[in-house]
Each structure stands twice: as structure tokens, then as C-alpha cells.
Amino acid sequence: MATNPSAGHIVWYDLVSQDAEKSKSFYTELLGLETMPIDMGDTPYSMFAVAGDPFGGLVDIGASPEMAQIPSHWMMYIEVEDVAAAAARCTELGGKVMKEPDEIPGYGRYAVLEDPTGAFFAVWTSAEPKEPRAPEAYKPGMVCWNELMTTDVDAARRFYQALHGWNEDEMPMEEGSVYYVQKAGDRGLGGIMQVPMEGIPSHWCQYFLVPGVDETNQRALAMGATQLKEPTDIPGTGRFSVLMDPTHAVFALYEAAAGSQEC
């Protein structure tokens, strides 16, 4: 029986960056994020916050020779009851353990995993579990949605539902495909869909809530971002765009439609 109220929920986001100063400058200016340095030992780390409310962090790997081949990327953390058990279960389900379970003293335990289709994510057990953030508590600048673009939709769905107990809703799309909304209980967490073309690896993309996608997207481009998907409407839901930041980490912007319950 679950004792952690956040188990199965996505509770944290890290930007793993090869150029932390460039990343910090970009996101603080674009989204108004605040940064708070935290002592994590050998690896420099800062928390990202909005109005004093932390939701993620910035990991500086630029000075680490052994991490020189790791590209800048955003990574989500999914709360679990037991990190070691989740890592073992991941391998049973066809995934891989990329970073063995480890402890961050005073905060919790984590491991970095790879799903059977090649997408990376982390599992986390907080030292002090608490209720997950309510949808209405998302502030502009925070991540409010997560999307897995995968080379094997059915394999990904089976994996995450078996590992985290997620359920899903099916959302038919205009071109005839299906968008699978993943849920913890009745709470929507993200979606799973097929990659749009061959050659794109499976990956999770984080959507940042903004008051206006077009204006924010234009500023991101002026600040050195690269457009991957132009601002586009999601009928009845909102508007989004996908970009690559100046350090080559991929992210998305999201603006909820008037009256929409999403994000």
C-alpha cells in the first residue's frame, strides 16, 4: 500500500547543462526564473524557482571531463516509494539503470533510468514526502506538462504504466494518430505520442507555462534559441511551440486557452 502521497507524480526537473552560466542567463531572462545556489558537493547546483517557489534545478556539468559527451538536456524526476526497487523493476521491464541509486543527504534518493525505447528520466524518493503540486498552483515559468515522443508508443505505455501505476486517456488527433494522456489517479501528467519522423530518438520534452506563447517564442529566438516547432494551436486546449535553447537543450512553451483546465 502506497504511503508516499506523491508516488507516481512528476515532482522535479533538472536542466543538466554544459554551459550553466549561459543556461542561467537564458531562462532567468526568458521566463523570469530565480536561481538559488545549493551545496551539492563536487557538482555545482542551483535551484530554479518562481516567486520563491522551487520546482527544478540547474546542474553544471561543463567542467567535468567524464561528462563532456553528455548534451545539455532537461530531465524529469518521478516520485517512487523506493528508488532501489524502482530501478530493479525498470530492468525487469526492459529498461536500463544509467545511474545507480544514490543519496543526496537531507533531500532524498534518486536514480537515472532509460526506458525500453531509449528515453531518459529519473526516479526520486523524497526525504520528506508531501502532497504533489495542485494544477492550479502552477505559476508562469514552471513546467506544467511533459511529453514523451517515442519510437514505440505501445512499449512506452506498457513500461510507464507497469513501473509507476499510471493510467491513460486516449485523445484522437487530426491526422489519425492517438495521443495517450498519462495520469496518476485522475491527475494528468503528460502525454505519449509517436516521433514525427525517422531519426529522432525517444525523448521527454518539458512544457513551460507562459502567458503568451508567440511573444515568449519571439524573445527566445532573439536570445539565441532555435525553432523546432512554430507556435501552433491545440484546439480547445491552448497553444505551444518547441525550441532548442542556446546550450542545445530542448524545451516547449505552453499557453492555456481561455477556460481550459489543462496546466
N, C-alpha and C positions, 0 to 999 in steps of 0.2 A: 504493500500500500504506500502510495506516494506521500512523503512528509514535507517535501520542498514545494512551496506554492508556485514557484517559477519554473519547475521542471517541465521541459518541452518548449519553453518560450525562448525567443532570441533576446538576450539581455545586455549585450555589449558589442562594440565594434572597435576594431583596431585598424589604423592605417599604418601598414608596415612600409616604411619609406627609405629609399636610397638617398634622398636629399631632404632631411627633416626640416631644415630651415625654409626651403622652397615650399614644402607642403604646408608648413605652418602659416607662412605668409599668404598662400593662395586661399586656404579655407577660412582663415580668420577674416580676410578681406571680403571674400565672396559671400560667405554665409553668416558672418558676424560671430563666429565661434570664439570662445575664450579658451586659453590653454593654461594648465596648472602643472608645473613640473612635479614629478613624483619620484622618489628614490626607489629604483628597482634593481639596484646593484650595478652590474657591468654595462647593461644596455640602457642608454638614455631613454626616458619615457615621460610623456606629458599627457594629462587628461584633456579631452575635449569636453567643453560644457557650453550650455546656452543659459544665460541668466543665472549662472551659478549651479546649474543642474547638470552633472556629468552624465554622458551617455556613451563615451568612447575614449580612445586614446591614440597617441602617435608614438610609434616605435621607430627609433633611429637605428637603422642597420647599415648606414652608409660607411661607417668607419670599421666595419667588421669584415676582414678578408674572407672568412669562411661563408659569408652571406652575400658575397659580391655577385653571384649568379641569380639571386632571388630578385625578381622585378618588384617594383612598388605595387602594392595592392591593398584593398580593403578586405578585412576578414571578420566574419560574424562569430559570436560565441553563443552556443545553445546551452542553457542550464540543464544539468542532469543530476540525478540523485547521487551517482558515484562515477567519478571520472574514469577510474581504472576499469570498472565494469562496462562502461560505455565503449571504451577503447577495445576491450576484448570482444564485445558484441559486434563492433564495427568490422573486425577482421572475419568474424563468423559469417557476416552478411556480404562479404566480398570486397569490403573497403580496406584501407591501409592506415596504419598509425605512422604519421610523419614526424611527430614529436611526442615522445613518451610522456605519460603523466608526470607532472611536476607541480611544485607548490610555489605560490607567491605569498610569503609569510604575511599573515594578517588580513589577506584578501580572499584566498581560496586556492583551488587546484584546477589545472587545465591540461588539455592535450590537443594537439593539432591532428586532424584526420583527413583522409581523402575518400570520397565516396566511390562506388564502383565505376562511375562514368568519368572520374578524373577531377571533380570539383573539390576544392579545399574548404574546410570550416574548422571551428574549434568547439570543444565541449568544455564546460566550466561548472564547478560546484563552488558556490559562494560560501565563505566562512560564516556569513550571517545571512541566510536566505530571507528574502522578502517578497511581497506581492509584486507581480510584473507590472510594468508601467501601463496605465489605462490608455486606450486610444485617444481620449480627449486630453491627455496630459502631454501629447507630443507638441513640441514647440517648433516654429520655423527654424530651420538649421539642423534639426535632428533627423536621423534615419527613421523613416516611418514604414518602409516596405522593403522586401527582399525578393529577388527573382533569380531562380536557377534556370539558366539556359543550358540545356544538356543535349548530348548526342544520343541519349537513350532515355526517353521520358518514362517508360514503364519501369525500367530498372531503378531509376532515381526515386520514383514514387514508392516502390516497394521498400527500398532501403530506408528512406527517412521515416516512413510510417512504422516500420518494424523497429527502428532504433529509438525513435522519440515518441511513438504512440500518436502521431499526427493523424488526422482525418482530412477529408477534402471535399470541396465542391467543384463541379465541372462547369466551366464557363466557355460555351461555344464562341469561336472567333469568326470574323467575317470571311476569311479565306478557307474556312472549312476545318481548321485545326481546333484543338481544345486547349484551354488554359486551365491548369489544375491548381486551384487555390488551396494551399496547405493551412491547416488550422490546428491549434491546441485547444481542445474543447470546442467552444463556439467562437474563439478569437482567431481571426485571420492573421497569418504571419508573413505569408509570401506566396509566390506562385512558381509553378514548374512548367516550362514550355520547351519545345524543340529549338535547337540552334537554327538560325535562319539560312545558313549555308554551310557547305563542307569547308573544313579547315579551321573552323572556330572551335576551340576546346571548351569543354564544360566549365562553367564558372557561375558563381553567385555574384549578383550586382546589387548594390545598396541604393535605395531611392531616398533623397533628402527632401524634406518638406520645405517648400518655398512659397512666398505669397504670389509670385508671378514667374512662371517658367520662362517666358520669352525674354523678359528683361534680365533675369538672372543668367540665362543662357548666353545672351549677348555680352554681358560683362565677363563671363567665364572665358569666352573666346578672346576678348580683348586682353585678358590676363594670361594668355598662352595655352588655354585648353584646346583640344582637338575635338571637332564634332564627329560623333559616331552615329547618332540618330537625331535628326532635326526635331524641333518641338512638334508634337503630334497629339491629337485629341484621343482620349479613350471615352467613347460615347457614354454619357450618363455617370461617368466616374471622375474624370479630370483630364489633365494634360501633362505630358512628360517629355523629357529629352535625355539622351545619353551622351556623355562626354568622356574624354580621357584627360586627366589633369596634367600639368607640366612635368610631373615625375613619371607619367605613364600609368597611373592608377585609374581604373575605370570606375565611374560613378554615374548616377542618374539624378535628375531633378524632377520633382513632382508637385503639381498644384491641384488641389482638390476642387472639383466642380461645386458650385453653389448647391448646398443641400445634400452633398454626397456624404455618406457615412464612412467612406474609406479614409484611412490615415487620420 
